[in-house]
Amino acid sequence: MRIVIAGGHGQIALRLERLLSAGGHEVAGIIRRPEQGADLREAGAEPVVLDLESASVEMVAAVLQGADAAVFAAGAGPGSSADRKDSVDRAAAVLFADAAERAGVRRYVVVSSMGADADHPGDEIFDAYLRAKGAADDEVRSRTALDWTILRPGALTNDAGKGLVRLESHTGRGPIPRDDVAGVLAELLETPATAGLTLELIAGSVPLSVAVKDVAGN
């Protein structure tokens, strides 16, 4: 498959790029800064320099042309303002969905966040982030032209992945290594029967490939 990842230099995205390229897939990662390209090439991905905060739908659709799947893994990142939570975590996700539709890419996987909710209360930056993610998820779920899956990991860690997870519609809170988030994303891309599901993910006791097959069969 050819897979295009928005937010291609993110910690989860780089892990996912390594997994997908090692699995024989053709991977492209969208990045904002040209100097990030070397890291993507090292991970086996083709870097595409494009700023999703200023790009048009047509520009993004051109990158997605011929792709089999799109993964939205972009985020404004720690220390960013509430305005950027909206422009990246919400608006860029919607733009990427618009572009996927325009390019005829049906498979659309979103890296969201546990607790994402467009109506989440609070005045802190993290509250704005959860509202932005929730609004983006709501928008994606309204798209009948997309075979979407939304993944909502718990608290992300840099611990070595164990490949053992709990993946359900509701898991309750808990940590999850970024390694295992990437592993689950790779399995989701290979499992089209997970389309239409919003899933929470934390560390658990089920091998991640089995966990994905289980939710696909439910």
N, C-alpha and C positions, 0 to 999 in steps of 0.2 A: 504494500500500500504506500501511497504518498500521503504524508501527514504533515500539516502545517500547524505550528504551535505559536500562538501569540504570547508574548512575554518569554521569549526563547532563552533569555539569560537568567531567568529566575532559578532558585535553588532546586525546586521540584522539576522545572522544565529541563534543566541540564541533565538531571538524573534520568528523566524520561527519554531524552534524546539518545543517551548512551544505550538504554535498553532497546529502543526501537531500531536504532541503526545496527546493533549487534544481532537483532532478530531479522535483519535483511530488508527492513523497510527503508524507504526514501524519506528523509525528514528535512524540513525547512523550519527555521526558527525566526520569528520576527523580533528584531531588536531596535532600540532607539539610537544606540551609539555604535559607530563603526568599530571602535576599539574592542568591543565585546565579541567581535566576529571570530577571533582566534580561539576563544573558549568553546564556541559552538562547533567550529571545525574539529577541534580536539575530541568533542563528544560525538562526532560523526554526522553533524547536521550542517545544512547549507544556511549561512546567515543571510537574512534579508533585512536591510536597514529601512525602517518605516516607522514613523511616529503615529501611533493610533489616536493620539489626542488631536492631531491636525489633519490626518489623512481623510480622503473622501471614500465613500463606499466603493466607487469604481477602482480606486487605487488598491484597496485591500482585496477586492474581488479578483483583480489581475494576479495577485500573489496566490490566491486560492484556486485559480483556474487549473483544472486537471487533478486536483487533490481528491483523495478518497475520504479524508476525515480532517476535521479541524478541532484543535484543542485550545480553549481559552485559559491560559495560566498566567495572564498578566495581572499586575497589581501595583498600586501607587507606592507601596512599601512603607516600612517604618519611618516615622518622622515626617511624613507627608501631611498636608493640610486636609481639612474636610472637603474643600473644593476639589482637590485632586482625587480624593476617594470617589467623588461623584464622577469626575471626568475620565478616570481610568477604570475603577472597579465596576461602575455602572455603564457609563456612556460608551466606553471602548468595547465592553462585552456586547452591547446592543449593536454597535457598528460592525463588529466581527460576525455576529449572527446575520445582519443584513447582507454583508458581503458573501457569506456562505450561501445564503439563498440565491443571491445574484449569480454566483458561480456554479450553482447546481450541486453544492456539496451537502449531502443530507446528514452525514454523521457529524455530530457536534457535541463535544464533551467539555464540560465546564468544571474548573477547579474553584469551588466556592468556599464557604466556611461554615462550620457548625454554629448555629445561632443566627444565621443570616435571615433577616426579616425586614421587609420594607417598612413595617410599622414599629420597629424596635425603638423604645424610648431612650432618652438620655442625651446629654450635651457633650459627652467626651468624644475624642477623635475616633476611638474604637466603636462607639455607638454609630457614628456616621458611616464607618466602614461596614458594619453589619447591615445598616439600612441600604447602602449602595449595593452590596452583594445580594441582598434580598430582592431589591427592585430588579436587578439584572436577571436573577433566577426566574422571577415572575414573567419577565418579558420573554425569555427564552422558552419557558414552558408554554407560552401562548402560540408558538410557531408550529403550525401543522406541516410545514415544508421541511422541518428538521427532525432527524431522529436523534433527539438530545438525551444525554444522561448528565445529571448534576451530581458531583461528588463533594460532600461536605466533611472534610477532615476535622478531627479534634485538634488539640494543642500540638503544634508541630515541633519535633525535636530533631537534632542532628545525630541521635544515637544510631548505631548500625542497625539496619533493618533485619528483622528476624523472619520476615515472610509469613508471619502469623498475625491475623487481623480479626476484627469483628466488623462486618459490613452489613448494615441493615437500614431500613427506613428510619428507625430511631434507635440509637445505641446508648444514649446518655453520654456525658462528657468523659474525656480521657485523652491521654497523649497518643501520638502516632509518629513514628520516624518518617522523615521525608523520603527515605529509601522505599518504604513500604507504600507510601502514597503513589510514588512513581510506578511501582510494581502493579498496583491495582489499576492505575490509569492505562497501563499497557494491556492488561487483561481486558479491561472494559472496551478498548478499541478493537480487540479481537472477538468481542462477544456482542454482536448487534442486538441480541435478545434483551439486553439491558436498556434499550431505548425506552424513554418515557418514565424512567425511574429517577427519583431524588434519594440519594443514599448517604448515610452518615458512616464515618470510618474512624475507628480507634484500634489500638493494639488489642490483640485477642489471642485465640488459641486455634483458629482455623487457617490452614494454608491459603494464601491469598487467591490462588487459582481456583481452589474449591469454593471459597467464599463468593467469588464472582459467579461461578456456575450455579451456586445455590440461589442467589438472588435472581438470576436470569430465568430459573425454573419456577419461581414463585408467582 
